[in-house]
Amino acid sequence: MYIASAVLGAIAAGIALLLFALAVFLMGLPLEYSGFFSALAFGIGCLVAGFAAGAFKRQGGLRSGILAALMFALPVVLFGGALGGLISVITSATFNKLVIAVGCGALGGVLGVNKDKGF
């Protein structure tokens, strides 16, 4: 269940990244906005992962959402560390990603549990 939720989060984040990249291209925005849009897409992915976990489980939304979001975030952090070197894993950017993952996952889990109908 958590793996399926993390996969749904990854799909949502991928779609959000593509839409944001298209928006940046079409609007002619500077590349400095890419970090913001990347973090926003990551947050959307964590929110969707948490929501799916909460909707699947129907109880313990806070815990389920956080776990699903962290399952989505862990490969992102490790992949970023592999590309940027091990030193970049232990930075404030990693801390920021984990804060986004916990916050958005918790919110998504609570929203998923309180959803009217199941999947």
N, C-alpha and C positions, 0 to 999 in steps of 0.2 A: 504494500500500500504506500509506504513512504517512497519507494523507488518510482512507482507510477506517478506520484505527486511531484517528485523532483523532475521527472521527464516532462510532465506538463508545464512545469515552471521553466524548464530550458526551452521548450518550444515557444512559450509566450515571450521569453526574453529575446529569443532569436527573431521573432516576428517584430517585436518592438525595436530591436536594433536596426532591422532592415527599413522599417518605416521612418525611424529617426534619421538614418543615413540618407534616405530619399528626400526627406524634408530639408536637411542641411544642404544637399545638392541643389534642389529646386529653388530654395530661398536664397542661396548664395551666402549662407552664414559662414563666418570664419571657423577654422578648424579648432579654435580654442573651446568651442561649445561641445566638442565631441566627448570630453570627459564627463560633463554634466549629463549628456544624453546616455552615455554608457552606464553611469550610476543609476539613472532613472530606469533604464531597461533592466538592470540587475534587480532593482527594487520591485519592478513589475513581476519579474520571474519569481522572486521570493514570495511575493504576495499571492501569486497564482498557486505556487507549490503549497503554501500554508492553507489557502482556501480549499484546495483539492483534498488535502489531508484531513482538514476539519469536516468537510462534507462526506468523505468516505467513512471516517470513524464515528462521527455524530456525537462524540463526547471528548472532553479534555482538549478543547480546541487550541488553547494557549500552548500546551506542551506539544501537541501534534503538529501545529503550524511551525513552531520553532525547529523541531526535529527535521521536518520536511525541507524547510528553507536552508538549514545547515547542510543537509544532504545535497542540496543544489549548490550551495556556496563552496563546499569543500573542494570539488574538482576545479571550480573557477579559480580559487586561491592557489591550489597546487599547480594548475596549468600556467597561471601567471608567474608563479615562482620558478617554474621550469624554464620559461621563456626569458625572465628577467634575472635569473640567478637566485641562489638561495638567500642572499642578503635582502632581496626585495620582498621576500615572504614576511620578514619581521619588520614591517614598517607601519606607519600610520595609515597607509592606504589599506592594508590588510585589516587593521582594526576598524576602519570605516566600513569596509565590506561586511565584516561580522556584525557591526551595529545595525547596518541596513538590513542584513539577513534576519537578525533576531527580531527587530522591530516590525518589518513587513511580514515576516512569517507568523509572528504572534497575531498581528491584526488580521491577516488572511485566515488563520485558524479559527479565530473567534467568529469572523464573518461566516466561514464555512459551516461551523456547528450551528449557528443561528439561522442558517438558510432554511426556507420553508420546506422545500422538497429535496430529497436525495438525488444523486446522479441518476 
